[in-house]
């Protein structure tokens, strides 16, 4: 089902109209420490006397403990099945908030207002909700669409550069899935100097690439697995970094995952060497390498074998023949992955 996604920089008006149409018994707004301070005050006109529930900012709080805290606050606020939750924040807030809403009283309605680029182009749309569990990314969750998603670029110029880079990695993935022209346009972007407030059009283009895939396969039975490009390796790098106690952003991990899986694409599907080197140079210059050695390979392989895309313990990747021509469900051997990781390290100057 195509989600109701509204692209606008008049968030107050959009939210007021949506809540007016839904006529909820009460409104709950989920924020983190950052959005409570910097974004929530601008939406007071739309949310009125809503109950505000605040969670700590950071991926490490996308946990069952945080979910329990939010459920308890919803009960204390007297939330009913006719209540609506507004998830105001980045990917952690929309992922966790969507899961909380989907499971509270067997499901209440929710609205996502992503305040980061990553949340706008990835976590906020597509109907996936979830939390991390037992050291694994998004291990627990459900598929459930938000009633509406309001996507605005008006928050983005205030984002730290690392948050901009994190979201842009998902845009880069969508560009590679879309076409060579889109890939070329994106790697020509200056992530520091770009005027993100006036970039709603490129955000919309990226979201619509994802929407077209999700609409065709909402429950990830086939085509939607294209969106896993860069994520088999990316999630493993992210989990390894968390295990080390030195977490990296999701986008940084995905950017390095894209390089590694582009190497695999070149090895197995003849993905053009020129585009591989363009991608590696862009990621090296804008993100830097996530440093790994051969000693890290066993842990990385373990994470990949456990990945949700694996059907029976194999390493499963989405790969590319060329930008715009993807192949899902590629089974990669441990030896092939280790070779790709070797080449990743060479390309990234490790």
ROVEX-268217 format. One record per residue (C-alpha): z, y, x; residue number from 1; residue in one letter. Coordinates in steps of 0.5 Angstrom, whole numbers, plus 500, padded with zeros to 3 digits. Layout:
! ROVEX-268217
Z, Y, X, NUM, A
...
This chain:
! ROVEX-268217
500, 500, 500, 1, X
498, 507, 503, 2, X
504, 511, 504, 3, X
505, 518, 501, 4, X
505, 522, 507, 5, X
505, 530, 507, 6, X
502, 534, 513, 7, X
505, 541, 512, 8, X
509, 546, 516, 9, X
513, 548, 509, 10, X
518, 542, 509, 11, X
523, 546, 505, 12, X
517, 546, 499, 13, X
515, 539, 500, 14, X
522, 536, 500, 15, X
524, 540, 494, 16, X
518, 538, 490, 17, X
519, 531, 492, 18, X
526, 531, 490, 19, X
525, 534, 484, 20, X
520, 529, 482, 21, X
525, 523, 484, 22, X
531, 526, 480, 23, X
536, 522, 484, 24, X
543, 521, 482, 25, X
545, 524, 489, 26, X
542, 526, 495, 27, X
544, 523, 502, 28, X
542, 526, 508, 29, X
542, 522, 515, 30, X
542, 526, 521, 31, X
544, 525, 528, 32, X
548, 530, 533, 33, X
541, 534, 534, 34, X
538, 535, 528, 35, X
545, 536, 524, 36, X
545, 542, 529, 37, X
538, 545, 530, 38, X
534, 542, 523, 39, X
539, 541, 518, 40, X
541, 549, 517, 41, X
533, 550, 515, 42, X
533, 545, 509, 43, X
539, 547, 506, 44, X
535, 551, 500, 45, X
532, 544, 499, 46, X
538, 539, 499, 47, X
543, 543, 496, 48, X
550, 540, 496, 49, X
547, 533, 499, 50, X
552, 529, 502, 51, X
551, 529, 510, 52, X
552, 523, 514, 53, X
551, 524, 522, 54, X
550, 519, 527, 55, X
551, 520, 535, 56, X
544, 521, 538, 57, X
541, 516, 542, 58, X
537, 509, 542, 59, X
544, 505, 544, 60, X
547, 507, 537, 61, X
541, 504, 533, 62, X
546, 498, 532, 63, X
550, 494, 527, 64, X
556, 498, 528, 65, X
552, 504, 526, 66, X
549, 501, 520, 67, X
556, 499, 518, 68, X
559, 506, 519, 69, X
553, 509, 515, 70, X
554, 504, 509, 71, X
562, 506, 509, 72, X
560, 513, 508, 73, X
555, 512, 503, 74, X
560, 508, 499, 75, X
565, 513, 500, 76, X
560, 518, 497, 77, X
559, 514, 491, 78, X
552, 513, 492, 79, X
548, 509, 487, 80, X
542, 505, 486, 81, X
539, 512, 483, 82, X
541, 515, 490, 83, X
536, 518, 495, 84, X
537, 518, 502, 85, X
533, 523, 507, 86, X
532, 521, 514, 87, X
532, 527, 518, 88, X
531, 526, 525, 89, X
527, 522, 531, 90, X
525, 514, 531, 91, X
532, 512, 531, 92, X
534, 516, 525, 93, X
528, 513, 521, 94, X
529, 506, 523, 95, X
536, 506, 522, 96, X
536, 510, 516, 97, X
530, 506, 513, 98, X
534, 499, 514, 99, X
541, 502, 511, 100, X
537, 505, 505, 101, X
533, 498, 504, 102, X
539, 494, 504, 103, X
544, 498, 500, 104, X
545, 496, 493, 105, X
539, 491, 495, 106, X
535, 498, 496, 107, X
535, 505, 494, 108, X
529, 510, 495, 109, X
529, 514, 502, 110, X
525, 520, 505, 111, X
523, 520, 512, 112, X
522, 527, 515, 113, X
521, 525, 523, 114, X
523, 531, 527, 115, X
520, 528, 534, 116, X
513, 526, 536, 117, X
515, 519, 536, 118, X
518, 519, 530, 119, X
512, 522, 526, 120, X
506, 518, 529, 121, X
510, 512, 530, 122, X
517, 510, 527, 123, X
517, 515, 521, 124, X
511, 511, 518, 125, X
508, 504, 517, 126, X
514, 501, 513, 127, X
518, 498, 519, 128, X
525, 499, 519, 129, X
530, 496, 523, 130, X
536, 496, 529, 131, X
537, 493, 536, 132, X
541, 487, 536, 133, X
544, 482, 542, 134, X
540, 486, 547, 135, X
533, 486, 543, 136, X
529, 492, 541, 137, X
528, 492, 533, 138, X
531, 485, 532, 139, X
534, 486, 525, 140, X
530, 489, 520, 141, X
525, 489, 514, 142, X
519, 492, 511, 143, X
520, 497, 506, 144, X
516, 504, 505, 145, X
519, 510, 504, 146, X
518, 514, 498, 147, X
515, 520, 502, 148, X
514, 522, 509, 149, X
514, 529, 511, 150, X
510, 530, 517, 151, X
511, 537, 520, 152, X
509, 540, 527, 153, X
514, 546, 526, 154, X
520, 542, 530, 155, X
516, 540, 536, 156, X
516, 546, 541, 157, X
523, 546, 541, 158, X
523, 538, 544, 159, X
525, 537, 551, 160, X
519, 535, 555, 161, X
521, 527, 555, 162, X
521, 527, 548, 163, X
514, 530, 548, 164, X
512, 525, 553, 165, X
515, 519, 549, 166, X
511, 521, 543, 167, X
505, 522, 546, 168, X
505, 515, 549, 169, X
504, 512, 542, 170, X
499, 517, 540, 171, X
495, 515, 547, 172, X
496, 508, 544, 173, X
493, 510, 537, 174, X
487, 514, 541, 175, X
485, 507, 545, 176, X
485, 503, 539, 177, X
481, 509, 535, 178, X
475, 510, 540, 179, X
473, 512, 547, 180, X
472, 519, 545, 181, X
479, 520, 542, 182, X
482, 517, 549, 183, X
478, 522, 553, 184, X
481, 527, 549, 185, X
488, 525, 549, 186, X
488, 524, 557, 187, X
485, 531, 557, 188, X
492, 534, 554, 189, X
497, 538, 558, 190, X
503, 535, 555, 191, X
507, 541, 558, 192, X
503, 547, 556, 193, X
500, 545, 549, 194, X
502, 549, 543, 195, X
505, 543, 539, 196, X
507, 547, 533, 197, X
499, 549, 532, 198, X
498, 541, 533, 199, X
499, 538, 526, 200, X
491, 536, 526, 201, X
492, 532, 532, 202, X
498, 529, 530, 203, X
495, 528, 523, 204, X
489, 524, 526, 205, X
494, 520, 530, 206, X
498, 518, 524, 207, X
491, 516, 520, 208, X
489, 511, 525, 209, X
496, 508, 524, 210, X
495, 508, 517, 211, X
488, 505, 516, 212, X
491, 499, 520, 213, X
497, 499, 516, 214, X
494, 499, 509, 215, X
490, 493, 511, 216, X
495, 489, 513, 217, X
502, 492, 511, 218, X
506, 486, 513, 219, X
503, 485, 520, 220, X
500, 478, 518, 221, X
494, 480, 522, 222, X
490, 486, 524, 223, X
497, 490, 524, 224, X
498, 487, 530, 225, X
493, 491, 534, 226, X
499, 497, 534, 227, X
503, 492, 539, 228, X
498, 495, 544, 229, X
502, 496, 550, 230, X
509, 494, 547, 231, X
509, 487, 549, 232, X
510, 489, 556, 233, X
513, 496, 554, 234, X
519, 493, 550, 235, X
520, 488, 556, 236, X
521, 494, 560, 237, X
525, 498, 555, 238, X
530, 492, 555, 239, X
530, 491, 562, 240, X
532, 498, 563, 241, X
538, 498, 558, 242, X
540, 491, 561, 243, X
540, 495, 568, 244, X
544, 501, 564, 245, X
539, 506, 566, 246, X
535, 507, 559, 247, X
528, 510, 559, 248, X
525, 513, 553, 249, X
521, 508, 548, 250, X
515, 512, 550, 251, X
516, 512, 558, 252, X
516, 504, 557, 253, X
510, 504, 552, 254, X
506, 508, 557, 255, X
507, 503, 563, 256, X
506, 497, 558, 257, X
499, 500, 556, 258, X
497, 500, 564, 259, X
500, 493, 565, 260, X
496, 491, 558, 261, X
490, 495, 560, 262, X
490, 491, 567, 263, X
490, 484, 563, 264, X
485, 487, 558, 265, X
481, 488, 565, 266, X
482, 481, 567, 267, X
481, 477, 561, 268, X
476, 482, 557, 269, X
473, 486, 562, 270, X
476, 492, 560, 271, X
472, 498, 564, 272, X
475, 499, 571, 273, X
474, 506, 570, 274, X
478, 507, 564, 275, X
484, 503, 567, 276, X
484, 508, 573, 277, X
484, 514, 568, 278, X
489, 511, 564, 279, X
494, 509, 570, 280, X
493, 516, 573, 281, X
495, 520, 567, 282, X
501, 515, 566, 283, X
503, 516, 574, 284, X
502, 523, 574, 285, X
505, 525, 567, 286, X
511, 519, 566, 287, X
512, 516, 573, 288, X
513, 509, 574, 289, X
518, 504, 571, 290, X
520, 501, 578, 291, X
520, 494, 578, 292, X
520, 488, 583, 293, X
518, 481, 583, 294, X
526, 479, 582, 295, X
525, 483, 575, 296, X
519, 478, 573, 297, X
524, 473, 570, 298, X
528, 477, 566, 299, X
521, 481, 564, 300, X
518, 474, 562, 301, X
524, 472, 558, 302, X
524, 478, 554, 303, X
516, 477, 553, 304, X
517, 470, 551, 305, X
523, 472, 546, 306, X
518, 478, 543, 307, X
517, 478, 535, 308, X
510, 477, 536, 309, X
511, 471, 539, 310, X
510, 465, 534, 311, X
512, 459, 538, 312, X
515, 462, 545, 313, X
508, 464, 548, 314, X
507, 471, 551, 315, X
502, 475, 546, 316, X
499, 481, 547, 317, X
494, 486, 544, 318, X
488, 487, 549, 319, X
482, 491, 549, 320, X
475, 490, 551, 321, X
474, 497, 551, 322, X
477, 503, 547, 323, X
476, 502, 540, 324, X
475, 495, 540, 325, X
481, 491, 540, 326, X
483, 483, 540, 327, X
490, 481, 537, 328, X
494, 475, 539, 329, X
492, 474, 546, 330, X
496, 468, 549, 331, X
498, 470, 556, 332, X
500, 465, 561, 333, X
506, 467, 566, 334, X
502, 467, 572, 335, X
497, 472, 569, 336, X
503, 476, 567, 337, X
506, 476, 574, 338, X
499, 478, 577, 339, X
498, 484, 572, 340, X
505, 486, 574, 341, X
503, 486, 581, 342, X
497, 490, 579, 343, X
501, 495, 575, 344, X
506, 496, 581, 345, X
500, 497, 586, 346, X
496, 502, 581, 347, X
503, 506, 580, 348, X
505, 507, 587, 349, X
511, 502, 587, 350, X
